[in-house]
Amino acid sequence: MSKIPRNIIELAQDGDAKALETLVRGIQDRVHRLAMRMLADPQAAQDATQEILIRVVTKLSTFKGESTFETWTYRVGTNYLLTAKKIIAADPGLSFQMFSDDLLYGLADDRNAAPEDHIMLNEMRIRCTMAMLLCLDRDHRAAYVLGEIMEFEHAEAASILGISPANFRKRLSRARSKVQDFTSASCGLANQTAACSCRKRLPVAMAQGRVGKTPSADLMNASDFQTVQTAVAKLEADLIVAKLQRATGDLNSPKDFAGTILKLVEPPRP
């Protein structure tokens, strides 16, 4: 993870528009990545990314260097994703049982399963593994995203969430156990005896418009379906879950927010 140079941060805090643009451009991908993993919806993630970047810019004078700027940015972003009323109102309130029932609805039989279209199957895999995390409540989802997917050290992740390292480890352990249990039981990539598989699920997902419209570029940068399928076949159960959740591509921001942010906010003043 590349760090924003200290002089860029200081110039941006002093109101230098060029430095502020550089700063926003330097953090927008990581903010979008966090939003996508927490929300699993491309449009909602873009909206949240813009709101978080605005918060970063307007609060920039409060950054005192007591942590890295990147940690501070994730703290601002995670706080928004956990507390913003519009985010809370839009949360689908899924449970693992609801998601399991949804996956089983309309499954094709072997004769009508989707062909080996690895692009479509890959999109199906990615959207499913990301949506799965919506079954965790927001606090446990944040712990899982930071600790398991983004692989932050526990102390840094705890600092981002404003909790003790011990509490973070408990949240992460509970979240990891729930995701692993569900994946092992319900995902055909993790368990060949599971009823659901990407090929059986894809036809109904396409009919419902959940996949297959316009795959976003960041999703298509993920490890391809066959590569992941081959890799997980060689892994132990707990490693399979981590592999599936991390193999989602860079999830870079599809939009350059720098110009937009500068138009929406005044350059910060100390």
C-alpha positions in Angstrom: 0.0 0.0 0.0 1.7 3.2 -1.1 1.7 6.1 1.4 0.7 9.7 0.7 3.9 11.8 1.1 3.9 13.9 4.2 4.6 17.1 2.3 1.5 16.5 0.1 -0.6 16.1 3.3 0.8 19.3 4.8 0.3 21.3 1.6 -3.3 20.0 1.3 -3.9 21.1 4.9 -2.6 24.5 4.0 -5.2 24.8 1.2 -3.0 23.9 -1.8 -5.6 22.8 -4.4 -3.0 20.8 -6.5 -1.8 18.9 -3.4 -5.4 18.2 -2.4 -6.2 16.8 -5.8 -3.1 14.5 -5.5 -4.2 13.4 -2.1 -7.7 12.6 -3.1 -6.5 10.7 -6.2 -4.1 8.8 -3.9 -6.7 7.5 -1.6 -9.8 7.1 -3.7 -9.1 3.5 -4.8 -8.6 2.2 -1.3 -11.7 4.0 -0.1 -13.8 2.5 -2.9 -12.4 -0.9 -2.2 -13.5 -0.6 1.4 -17.0 0.6 0.4 -17.4 -2.2 -2.1 -16.6 -4.8 0.4 -18.9 -3.3 3.0 -21.8 -2.6 0.6 -21.4 -5.1 -2.3 -23.3 -2.7 -4.6 -21.4 -0.7 -7.2 -23.6 2.4 -7.2 -23.9 2.5 -3.5 -20.1 2.1 -3.2 -19.5 5.0 -5.6 -21.9 7.2 -3.6 -20.2 6.2 -0.3 -16.8 6.8 -1.8 -17.6 10.3 -2.7 -19.2 11.0 0.7 -16.1 9.6 2.5 -13.7 11.6 0.4 -15.6 14.7 1.2 -15.4 13.9 4.9 -11.6 13.3 4.6 -11.2 16.7 2.9 -13.3 18.6 5.3 -11.7 17.0 8.3 -8.2 17.2 7.0 -7.2 19.9 9.4 -7.9 17.5 12.3 -5.3 15.0 11.1 -2.4 15.4 13.6 -0.2 12.5 12.5 -0.9 10.4 15.6 -1.4 7.5 13.1 -0.5 7.0 9.5 -2.7 9.1 7.2 -3.9 5.9 5.5 -5.1 4.5 8.9 -6.8 7.8 9.6 -8.5 7.6 6.2 -9.8 4.1 6.8 -11.0 5.3 10.2 -13.0 8.1 8.6 -14.3 5.7 5.9 -15.3 2.9 8.3 -17.0 5.3 10.7 -19.1 6.6 7.8 -20.0 3.1 6.6 -21.0 2.0 10.1 -23.0 5.1 11.2 -24.4 7.1 8.2 -28.2 7.0 8.3 -28.5 6.4 4.6 -26.2 3.4 4.8 -28.0 1.9 7.7 -31.4 2.5 6.0 -30.2 0.7 2.9 -28.8 -2.3 4.6 -30.7 -5.3 3.3 -30.7 -7.1 6.7 -29.8 -10.4 5.2 -29.1 -13.5 7.3 -27.2 -16.6 6.2 -30.4 -18.6 6.2 -32.1 -16.0 3.9 -29.1 -16.0 1.6 -29.0 -19.8 1.5 -32.7 -20.0 0.6 -32.1 -17.4 -2.1 -29.2 -19.3 -3.6 -31.4 -22.5 -3.8 -34.3 -20.7 -5.5 -34.6 -21.5 -9.2 -31.4 -23.5 -9.5 -31.0 -25.1 -12.9 -30.6 -28.9 -13.1 -27.5 -30.3 -14.8 -29.1 -30.3 -18.3 -30.0 -26.6 -18.0 -26.9 -25.4 -16.2 -25.0 -22.5 -17.7 -22.2 -23.3 -20.3 -18.6 -22.9 -19.3 -18.6 -19.1 -20.0 -15.8 -18.2 -17.6 -16.5 -14.5 -17.8 -20.1 -14.8 -16.7 -19.2 -17.5 -14.2 -16.5 -15.3 -12.8 -19.0 -12.4 -12.3 -21.4 -14.8 -10.6 -18.6 -16.0 -8.3 -17.5 -12.5 -7.3 -20.9 -11.0 -6.7 -22.0 -14.0 -4.6 -18.9 -14.0 -2.4 -19.2 -10.3 -1.9 -23.0 -10.4 -1.2 -22.4 -13.2 1.3 -20.8 -10.7 3.7 -24.0 -8.7 3.9 -25.3 -11.6 6.1 -22.9 -10.3 8.8 -24.0 -7.4 10.9 -22.1 -4.2 10.1 -19.7 -4.4 13.0 -18.7 -8.0 12.3 -18.6 -7.3 8.6 -16.1 -4.4 9.1 -13.9 -6.6 11.3 -13.9 -9.3 8.6 -13.2 -7.0 5.8 -10.3 -5.3 7.5 -8.8 -8.3 9.2 -9.5 -11.2 6.8 -9.8 -9.6 3.3 -7.7 -6.5 3.5 -5.3 -8.3 5.9 -4.6 -5.4 8.3 -2.6 -6.2 11.4 -5.0 -6.6 14.3 -3.7 -3.6 16.3 -4.2 -1.3 13.2 -7.6 -2.7 12.4 -8.7 -2.2 16.0 -7.4 1.3 15.9 -9.5 1.9 12.7 -12.6 0.6 14.4 -11.9 2.4 17.7 -12.0 -0.8 19.8 -9.4 -2.8 21.7 -7.3 -5.4 19.9 -8.9 -8.1 22.1 -12.4 -7.1 21.1 -11.3 -6.9 17.4 -10.0 -10.5 17.6 -13.3 -11.7 19.1 -15.3 -10.0 16.3 -13.0 -11.3 13.6 -13.1 -14.8 15.0 -16.9 -14.8 15.2 -17.2 -13.4 11.7 -14.7 -15.8 10.2 -16.5 -18.8 11.7 -19.8 -17.7 10.3 -18.5 -17.1 6.8 -16.5 -20.3 6.8 -19.5 -22.4 8.0 -21.8 -20.9 5.4 -19.3 -21.2 2.5 -18.3 -24.8 3.4 -22.0 -25.8 3.4 -23.4 -23.7 0.6 -20.8 -22.9 -2.0 -20.2 -25.4 -4.8 -16.6 -24.1 -5.2 -15.8 -24.8 -1.6 -17.9 -28.0 -1.3 -18.6 -30.1 -4.4 -21.5 -31.7 -2.7 -23.3 -28.4 -2.1 -26.6 -28.0 -4.0 -25.6 -24.6 -5.3 -22.9 -24.1 -8.0 -22.1 -21.1 -10.2 -23.2 -23.0 -13.3 -26.6 -23.9 -11.8 -27.1 -20.5 -10.2 -26.1 -18.4 -13.2 -29.3 -18.8 -15.4 -31.6 -17.5 -12.7 -29.2 -14.8 -11.7 -29.1 -13.6 -15.3 -32.9 -13.7 -15.5 -33.2 -11.6 -12.4 -30.7 -9.1 -13.8 -28.2 -9.6 -11.0 -25.4 -10.5 -13.3 -24.7 -10.1 -17.0 -25.7 -6.5 -17.8 -22.4 -4.6 -17.9 -19.7 -6.3 -15.8 -17.6 -3.5 -14.2 -14.0 -3.3 -15.1 -12.7 -3.8 -11.6 -14.6 -7.1 -11.2 -13.1 -8.3 -14.5 -9.6 -7.7 -13.1 -10.2 -10.4 -10.6 -8.6 -13.9 -10.8 -10.5 -15.8 -13.5 -13.0 -18.5 -12.7 -10.9 -21.4 -13.8 -7.9 -20.2 -11.9 -9.8 -19.9 -8.7 -11.6 -23.2 -9.2 -8.3 -25.0 -9.6 -6.7 -23.2 -6.7 -9.5 -23.9 -4.1 -9.5 -27.6 -5.0 -6.0 -27.8 -3.5 -6.8 -25.9 -0.3 -8.0 -26.8 3.2 -11.5 -25.5 4.1 -10.5 -22.4 6.0 -8.0 -21.4 3.2 -10.7 -21.9 0.6 -12.9 -19.3 2.2 -10.0 -16.7 2.4 -9.1 -17.5 -1.3 -12.6 -17.0 -2.5 -13.1 -13.7 -0.6 -9.8 -12.2 -1.6 -9.9 -13.2 -5.3 -12.2 -10.3 -6.2 -9.8 -8.1 -8.1 -8.5 -4.6 -7.1 -12.0 -3.1 -6.9 -10.5 0.2 -8.0 -12.7 3.2 -8.2 -14.3 3.4 -11.7 -14.5 7.2 -11.3 -11.8 9.8 -10.7 -13.3 11.7 -7.8 -10.6 14.3 -7.5 -12.1 17.0 -9.7 -15.6 16.4 -8.3 -14.5 16.7 -4.7 -12.6 20.0 -5.4 -15.8 21.5 -6.8 -17.9 20.4 -3.9 -15.7 21.6 -1.0 -13.5 24.5 -0.3 -9.8 23.8 0.2 -9.3 23.0 3.9 -7.8 25.7 6.1 -5.9 24.9 9.3 
